[in-house]
């Protein structure tokens, strides 16, 4: 049961990560186009920095989950060897 909740959380995190990456790519393209004002560029830069933070947080969470899975798997393998 707990595994199912983890998978659902992972799916949500993955969708949010993918959405943030997509938004970030769009912002970069708009800024590279150069057809926006300085104020718009600053606003987009600020939004981009927020998206980068969200992506980094999601990656840290995913890394923690993977490390936990590996730790649990290693422990199970070790226990089965004894």
ABEGO torsion letter per residue (X at the ends): XAAAAAAAAAAAAAAAAAAAAAAAAAAAAAAAAGABBAAAAAAAAAAAAAAAAAAAAAAAAAAAAAAAAAAAAAAAAAAAAX
